Each structure stands twice: as structure tokens, then as C-alpha cells.
Amino acid sequence: MTLAAAERLDDVALLETADPSSILRQVASSAAQVREAARSAAEAGLDGLAAGGRPRAIVITGMGGSGIAGEVLAAVAGPGCPVQVTTVHDYRLPGWVGAADLVIAVSCSGATEETLSAAEEAVRRGCRLLGVGSQDSPLARLAEQASAAFIGVKPSGMPRSMLWGLSVPLVVAASRLGVLDMPEEAYESAAAELERLAHLCRPDSEAFVNPAKTLALDLAGALPMIWGTSPLTGVAAARFACQLHENAKYPAIAGVLPEANHNQVVAFDGAFARGRDRDGDGAGPQAPLHLVTLADVREHQQVARRREASVRLAAERGAGVTELVAAGDHPLERLASLVQLIDYATVYLGIALGYDPSPIAAIQELKASIA
């Protein structure tokens, strides 16, 4: 990226002008979201939900920035979870979902058509239902009509900026059901990590000491290939790609090791590898690959070896490489240590490229065309 782009990111007045919807402030609210969501979920009256005992499976239905809450719950619950936790991004539930299962419908607005459709189907099938979203919304009314539990969420910005406000209620509910062990201090640890990174990545912190601005500048002009190394960091990789799409209007490819070593890695030998242009003129591609690995302290030993080998291979092929590592003891804290950096970096990249990070015109146009 040019020096001008770095100077653009260090101009605090320009950052404020280029971010009229205050997406950066919304990202900075993450710690407050964790604390408020944990408190409101604990006070939501989930006794009736828990009275039915542990469900056979937990099925989370949601779309976009709301739907990723399901993947967060699955990642925090981990591979040792005693029940299946799965996410549905669709109008319909899988055929096997029934009365023995809990369906959690998550919608920041409470009006997402796919989520409402799946929630209505859950009621018809006799499933236990939990709604998470805005009060006084269609989803809240559906939950009331079905005598189902509902956790109200106060939106503090775009759905993509509400990850913690939408995810933490699911974690609290799963803990009440005995699906996972979630110590109270884990919420505060995650909030403290989000605050730490918000301070490091704040707009008035210059690019040479600001990890989010540095990451944004490293990715500009490249095609990011983002690999998690565990189910937890795999969720962070998917989040990274989605935030690049929405905040920076930028393409990205997400994957998880070891699977990415069986397909995506071959792109290192193709037209997007730096210095491997087809014409042989040495110019290289317009957008060379840039590998970003999201390491986890809990990754499998063999996956760690694969990650190290992948980094070497990418570097040998001339691709850019960035290595990030999740920090913290609890899964929620480790996820926070990556997501906060990712969220800031994607907003900074959009601004560096001259885009307002807020608008999602293509999504709105598409919705209008099928209404």
C-alpha cells in the first residue's frame, strides 16, 4: 500500500469523516456488548427453557452478522460438547429437527425473513424455541405467541458490529442447559481482552504501532486467503472474510486446516501467486495471494506442523504471509483476541481504499429485487 494510504489512516479527522455511520465506534462497543448481553441473558427468565432438560441438539438459525452467533456457540462449546450444535442459514430446518431439539432463532432486527421462516417451522414441529433479537419485533411476537423464551438485544449498530451482543446470549442459554461449562469470569476475561485491543487499535494510534492499521495496509492490493487452525479460529477466519466483504467491499477466501491443505493450497501454484504470471514477463498478478493464518493454542499437533509448512510454502511461492495467534485461556477470550483485531482492520482497509464501511447497497438492491 502506498504511503498516502498509511497517512490517510493516521489522519483522525479524515477517519471520522470517512466513517459517517461510526462503524469504528461500534467495534469499540464490543466489551460493553459482552457485559450487557451476559447480564440481560441472565435476567431473561430462562427457567422454563432449562426445565425441559438437555436437548438432543441445538439448532441455531440466522443470517449474516446475526447467523455467525451459531458458529460462535459451536466453537465455544468445542468438540467435547455432549450435544450437536449446528447452524442453519436458510428458510427451512433440516428434516431431522424435531420436538427433542432446541431451535435458537437469532436476528438483530428481529425481522430477517429466512430466520422467521425457520422459527415458524420450529414451532410447527413442536421444537423448543429461543428467540434472540430486538424487542417489539416480529421475532419477539412470534416467541410470545409460541410461549417461547426470548432474550432482547438492544442494537448498538449494524448487525455485523453486534457479534458479541448476539452471541453471548446463546452461550448463557447453553450454559443454563448444561451443554457447556461457562464460568462467570470468562465473560469478563473476554471483555477485558476486547478493551485491550480497542485501545491498541483506536483511531488516534498511528499505523506503525497500531496492529489493525498495519494488518489493513498489508492486505491492501492482495487477495487474502485466511486459514484457521482449529474449529475456533476457523470461525474467526470466516468472520474475517465476511467483514472484508462488508466493511471493505473486498474479496477474500476463508478456510480451515487441515482441509485447506487438500484444496486451497494448490492456488499457491496458480496465476495469483506473486511472480508466477502466465506471460512470463515477471510482472505478477494484479492481486497476489496473501496467506493469513489464525493459530490456536489448542490446535492439533499435526495441524501445527501443517500450518508451519503452509507458511513456508506460501513464502517460497512469493505470497505475502501474516501469522496471528489467538491469546487467552477460555475459548471466548481467544476468539475475542482475534475478532476485535479483524473488525478494526477491515474497517481501516475500507477507509484506506476510499470506501465508506457502512453501506451494503448490493444487499439492499438484491432484497428489493425479490421483495
C-alpha positions as CSV (number, residue, x, y, z in Angstrom):
1,M,0.0,0.0,0.0
2,T,1.2,3.5,-0.7
3,L,2.5,5.9,1.9
4,A,-0.5,8.1,1.2
5,A,-2.8,5.3,2.4
6,A,-0.9,5.0,5.6
7,E,-1.1,8.8,6.1
8,R,-4.9,8.5,5.4
9,L,-5.3,6.1,8.2
10,D,-3.4,8.3,10.6
11,D,-5.5,11.4,9.9
12,V,-8.0,11.2,12.7
13,A,-10.3,13.9,11.3
14,L,-10.3,12.1,7.9
15,L,-11.2,8.8,9.6
16,E,-14.2,10.4,11.3
17,T,-15.3,11.9,8.0
18,A,-14.8,8.7,6.1
19,D,-16.8,6.7,8.7
20,P,-20.1,8.7,8.9
21,S,-22.0,5.8,10.5
22,S,-19.3,5.4,13.2
23,I,-18.5,1.7,12.5
24,L,-15.3,2.2,14.4
25,R,-17.2,3.3,17.5
26,Q,-19.5,0.3,17.0
27,V,-16.5,-2.0,17.0
28,A,-15.2,-0.2,20.2
29,S,-18.5,-1.2,21.9
30,S,-17.6,-4.9,21.9
31,A,-16.6,-5.1,25.5
32,A,-19.8,-3.3,26.6
33,Q,-21.8,-5.7,24.5
34,V,-20.3,-8.7,26.3
35,R,-21.1,-7.4,29.7
36,E,-24.6,-6.1,28.8
37,A,-25.6,-9.3,26.9
38,A,-24.4,-11.6,29.8
39,R,-26.4,-9.5,32.2
40,S,-29.6,-9.3,30.2
41,A,-29.5,-13.0,29.2
42,A,-29.1,-14.0,32.9
43,E,-32.1,-11.8,33.7
44,A,-34.2,-13.1,30.8
45,G,-36.0,-15.8,32.7
46,L,-34.7,-19.0,31.1
47,D,-36.0,-21.3,33.8
48,G,-38.8,-22.6,31.5
49,L,-36.3,-23.3,28.8
50,A,-34.0,-25.2,31.2
51,A,-36.8,-27.1,32.8
52,G,-37.0,-29.3,29.7
53,G,-33.5,-30.6,30.3
54,R,-30.7,-31.0,27.9
55,P,-31.9,-31.1,24.3
56,R,-30.9,-33.7,21.8
57,A,-29.4,-30.9,19.6
58,I,-29.2,-27.1,19.4
59,V,-30.0,-25.7,16.0
60,I,-29.3,-22.0,15.5
61,T,-31.0,-20.3,12.6
62,G,-29.8,-16.9,11.5
63,M,-28.3,-15.0,8.6
64,G,-25.2,-12.7,8.0
65,G,-23.9,-10.9,11.0
66,S,-26.6,-12.5,13.2
67,G,-26.1,-16.0,11.9
68,I,-22.5,-16.3,12.9
69,A,-23.6,-16.3,16.5
70,G,-24.4,-20.0,16.0
71,E,-20.8,-20.8,14.8
72,V,-19.5,-18.9,17.9
73,L,-21.6,-21.0,20.2
74,A,-20.4,-24.2,18.5
75,A,-16.8,-23.1,18.7
76,V,-17.0,-22.1,22.4
77,A,-18.8,-25.4,23.2
78,G,-15.9,-27.2,21.5
79,P,-15.6,-30.8,20.2
80,G,-16.4,-32.2,23.7
81,C,-19.9,-30.8,23.6
82,P,-22.4,-33.5,24.6
83,V,-25.0,-32.4,22.1
84,Q,-24.9,-31.5,18.4
85,V,-24.7,-27.7,17.8
86,T,-25.4,-26.7,14.2
87,T,-26.3,-23.5,12.4
88,V,-28.8,-23.2,9.6
89,H,-28.5,-20.3,7.2
90,D,-31.7,-20.9,5.3
91,Y,-35.5,-20.7,5.2
92,R,-36.0,-24.3,6.3
93,L,-34.8,-26.6,9.0
94,P,-33.2,-29.9,8.3
95,G,-35.6,-32.8,8.2
96,W,-34.3,-34.5,11.4
97,V,-35.0,-31.5,13.6
98,G,-38.0,-32.2,16.0
99,A,-39.5,-31.9,19.4
100,A,-36.4,-33.2,21.1
101,D,-34.3,-30.3,19.8
102,L,-33.9,-26.6,20.8
103,V,-34.0,-24.1,17.9
104,I,-32.5,-20.7,18.6
105,A,-33.6,-18.0,16.2
106,V,-31.1,-15.1,16.1
107,S,-31.9,-11.8,14.2
108,C,-30.6,-8.4,15.3
109,S,-33.5,-6.7,13.7
110,G,-36.0,-9.4,14.6
111,A,-37.3,-9.2,11.1
112,T,-35.0,-11.4,8.9
113,E,-37.3,-13.3,6.6
114,E,-35.2,-16.5,6.5
115,T,-34.9,-16.6,10.3
116,L,-38.6,-16.0,10.8
117,S,-39.5,-18.8,8.3
118,A,-37.3,-21.3,10.1
119,A,-38.6,-20.2,13.6
120,E,-42.2,-20.7,12.4
121,E,-41.3,-24.1,11.2
122,A,-39.7,-24.9,14.6
123,V,-43.0,-24.0,16.3
124,R,-45.0,-26.2,13.9
125,R,-42.7,-29.2,14.6
126,G,-43.0,-28.7,18.4
127,C,-39.4,-27.8,19.0
128,R,-38.3,-25.8,22.0
129,L,-37.7,-22.3,20.8
130,L,-35.5,-19.4,22.0
131,G,-35.5,-16.1,20.2
132,V,-32.7,-13.6,20.3
133,G,-33.1,-10.1,18.8
134,S,-34.8,-6.7,19.0
135,Q,-37.7,-6.2,21.3
136,D,-41.0,-5.3,19.7
137,S,-40.1,-7.2,16.6
138,P,-41.8,-9.9,14.5
139,L,-39.4,-12.4,16.1
140,A,-40.3,-11.2,19.6
141,R,-44.0,-11.5,18.8
142,L,-43.6,-15.0,17.4
143,A,-41.8,-16.1,20.6
144,E,-44.6,-14.6,22.7
145,Q,-47.3,-16.4,20.7
146,A,-45.5,-19.7,21.0
147,S,-44.9,-19.2,24.7
148,A,-41.2,-19.4,24.0
149,A,-38.2,-17.8,25.7
150,F,-36.9,-14.6,24.3
151,I,-33.7,-12.6,25.0
152,G,-34.0,-9.0,23.9
153,V,-31.0,-7.3,22.4
154,K,-30.5,-3.6,22.1
155,P,-28.8,-2.9,18.8
156,S,-25.8,-0.6,19.1
157,G,-25.1,-0.6,15.3
158,M,-25.1,-2.7,12.2
159,P,-25.7,-6.4,12.7
160,R,-22.1,-7.1,11.7
161,S,-21.0,-5.0,14.6
162,M,-23.2,-6.8,17.1
163,L,-21.4,-10.2,17.2
164,W,-21.0,-10.2,21.0
165,G,-24.4,-8.8,21.8
166,L,-25.9,-11.6,19.7
167,S,-23.5,-14.5,20.6
168,V,-23.2,-14.1,24.4
169,P,-26.9,-14.8,25.0
170,L,-26.5,-18.1,23.2
171,V,-23.6,-19.0,25.4
172,V,-25.5,-18.1,28.6
173,A,-28.5,-20.2,27.4
174,A,-26.3,-23.2,26.6
175,S,-24.6,-22.9,30.0
176,R,-28.1,-22.9,31.7
177,L,-28.9,-26.1,29.8
178,G,-25.8,-27.8,31.0
179,V,-24.4,-28.0,27.4
180,L,-21.1,-26.2,28.3
181,D,-19.3,-25.1,31.4
182,M,-19.1,-21.3,31.3
183,P,-17.5,-19.7,34.4
184,E,-18.8,-16.2,35.1
185,E,-15.3,-14.8,35.0
186,A,-14.9,-15.9,31.4
187,Y,-17.2,-13.2,30.2
188,E,-15.2,-10.5,32.0
189,S,-11.9,-12.0,30.6
190,A,-13.3,-11.7,27.1
191,A,-14.5,-8.2,27.7
192,A,-11.1,-7.2,29.1
193,E,-9.4,-8.6,26.0
194,L,-11.7,-6.7,23.7
195,E,-11.0,-3.5,25.7
196,R,-7.2,-4.1,25.5
197,L,-7.3,-4.4,21.7
198,A,-9.7,-1.5,21.3
199,H,-7.1,0.7,23.0
200,L,-4.3,-0.6,20.7
201,C,-6.4,-0.3,17.6
202,R,-8.0,3.1,18.3
203,P,-8.2,5.6,15.5
204,D,-5.6,8.0,17.1
205,S,-3.0,5.2,17.4
206,E,-0.6,5.6,14.4
207,A,-0.2,2.8,11.9
208,F,3.4,1.9,12.9
209,V,2.2,0.8,16.4
210,N,-1.5,0.0,15.5
211,P,-1.8,-3.7,14.7
212,A,-5.2,-3.3,12.9
213,K,-3.9,-0.5,10.7
214,T,-0.8,-2.5,9.9
215,L,-2.9,-5.5,9.0
216,A,-5.1,-3.5,6.8
217,L,-2.1,-2.0,4.9
218,D,-0.5,-5.4,4.5
219,L,-3.7,-6.8,2.9
220,A,-4.4,-3.9,0.6
221,G,-3.9,-4.9,-3.1
222,A,-3.6,-8.6,-2.3
223,L,-6.1,-11.4,-2.3
224,P,-6.4,-12.7,1.3
225,M,-6.5,-16.4,1.9
226,I,-7.4,-16.8,5.6
227,W,-6.9,-20.1,7.3
228,G,-8.0,-21.1,10.8
229,T,-6.2,-23.9,12.5
230,S,-9.0,-25.2,14.8
231,P,-12.8,-25.0,14.9
232,L,-12.5,-21.9,17.0
233,T,-10.1,-20.0,14.7
234,G,-11.9,-21.3,11.7
235,V,-14.9,-19.2,12.9
236,A,-12.6,-16.3,13.2
237,A,-11.4,-16.9,9.6
238,A,-14.9,-17.0,8.3
239,R,-15.7,-13.8,10.2
240,F,-12.6,-12.1,8.7
241,A,-13.7,-12.9,5.2
242,C,-17.3,-11.7,5.8
243,Q,-16.0,-8.4,7.4
244,L,-13.7,-7.8,4.5
245,H,-16.7,-8.2,2.2
246,E,-19.0,-5.8,4.1
247,N,-16.7,-3.3,5.7
248,A,-14.0,-3.0,3.0
249,K,-16.1,-4.2,-0.1
250,Y,-13.1,-6.6,-0.6
251,P,-12.9,-10.3,-1.7
252,A,-11.3,-12.9,0.5
253,I,-11.1,-16.7,0.8
254,A,-11.6,-18.4,4.1
255,G,-10.6,-22.0,5.1
256,V,-9.6,-24.2,7.9
257,L,-6.6,-26.6,8.3
258,P,-6.2,-29.4,7.7
259,E,-8.9,-29.3,4.9
260,A,-7.4,-26.2,3.2
261,N,-4.2,-28.3,2.6
262,H,-6.2,-30.6,0.4
263,N,-7.5,-28.0,-2.0
264,Q,-6.9,-24.3,-1.4
265,V,-3.1,-24.7,-1.1
266,V,-2.9,-25.5,-4.8
267,A,-3.7,-21.9,-5.6
268,F,-0.1,-21.1,-4.5
269,D,1.0,-22.6,-7.8
270,G,-1.5,-20.6,-9.9
271,A,-1.9,-17.2,-11.5
272,F,-2.4,-15.4,-8.2
273,A,1.0,-16.4,-6.8
274,R,3.4,-13.5,-6.9
275,G,6.0,-13.8,-9.7
276,R,4.1,-16.7,-11.4
277,D,2.4,-14.7,-14.2
278,R,1.3,-16.6,-17.3
279,D,3.0,-14.3,-19.8
280,G,6.4,-14.8,-18.1
281,D,7.1,-11.0,-18.1
282,G,7.7,-11.1,-14.3
283,A,5.0,-8.6,-13.6
284,G,3.0,-10.9,-11.5
285,P,-0.8,-10.7,-10.9
286,Q,-2.7,-7.6,-10.0
287,A,-3.8,-9.0,-6.7
288,P,-1.3,-11.6,-5.4
289,L,-2.2,-14.0,-2.7
290,H,-1.6,-13.1,0.9
291,L,-1.9,-16.0,3.4
292,V,-3.2,-15.2,6.8
293,T,-3.0,-17.9,9.4
294,L,-5.0,-17.8,12.7
295,A,-3.2,-20.1,15.1
296,D,-4.8,-21.5,18.2
297,V,-3.0,-22.8,21.3
298,R,-5.4,-25.7,21.2
299,E,-4.7,-26.8,17.6
300,H,-3.9,-30.4,16.9
301,Q,-0.1,-31.1,16.9
302,Q,-0.2,-32.3,13.3
303,V,-2.2,-29.2,12.3
304,A,0.5,-27.0,13.8
305,R,3.0,-28.8,11.6
306,R,0.8,-28.2,8.6
307,R,0.4,-24.5,9.4
308,E,4.2,-24.1,9.7
309,A,4.7,-26.0,6.4
310,S,2.0,-23.9,4.7
311,V,3.6,-20.7,5.7
312,R,7.0,-21.8,4.3
313,L,5.3,-22.9,1.1
314,A,3.5,-19.6,0.6
315,A,6.6,-17.6,1.3
316,E,8.6,-19.7,-1.2
317,R,6.0,-19.1,-3.8
318,G,6.2,-15.3,-3.3
319,A,2.9,-14.9,-1.5
320,G,2.6,-12.5,1.4
321,V,2.2,-14.0,4.8
322,T,0.7,-12.8,8.1
323,E,0.6,-15.0,11.2
324,L,-1.8,-14.2,14.0
325,V,-2.2,-16.2,17.2
326,A,-5.3,-16.4,19.5
327,A,-4.5,-15.4,23.1
328,G,-6.2,-16.4,26.3
329,D,-7.3,-19.4,28.3
330,H,-11.0,-19.6,27.7
331,P,-12.4,-20.1,24.1
332,L,-14.5,-16.9,24.3
333,E,-11.4,-14.9,25.3
334,R,-9.3,-16.5,22.5
335,L,-12.0,-15.7,19.9
336,A,-12.2,-12.1,21.2
337,S,-8.4,-11.7,20.8
338,L,-8.7,-12.3,17.0
339,V,-12.1,-10.9,16.2
340,Q,-11.5,-7.4,17.6
341,L,-8.3,-7.0,15.6
342,I,-10.1,-8.4,12.5
343,D,-13.1,-6.0,12.9
344,Y,-10.9,-2.9,13.2
345,A,-8.6,-4.0,10.4
346,T,-11.4,-4.5,7.9
347,V,-12.9,-1.0,8.6
348,Y,-9.5,0.6,8.2
349,L,-8.9,-1.2,4.9
350,G,-12.2,0.0,3.6
351,I,-11.3,3.6,4.5
352,A,-7.8,3.3,3.1
353,L,-9.3,2.2,-0.2
354,G,-11.7,5.1,-0.2
355,Y,-14.9,3.2,0.8
356,D,-17.5,4.1,3.4
357,P,-17.5,0.9,5.5
358,S,-21.2,1.2,6.4
359,P,-23.3,0.9,3.2
360,I,-24.4,-2.6,1.9
361,A,-26.0,-1.3,-1.3
362,A,-25.8,-4.6,-3.2
363,I,-27.6,-6.5,-0.4
364,Q,-30.3,-3.9,-0.2
365,E,-30.7,-3.8,-4.0
366,L,-31.0,-7.6,-4.1
367,K,-33.6,-7.7,-1.3
368,A,-35.6,-5.1,-3.1
369,S,-35.5,-7.1,-6.4
370,I,-37.0,-10.2,-4.8
371,A,-39.5,-8.4,-2.4
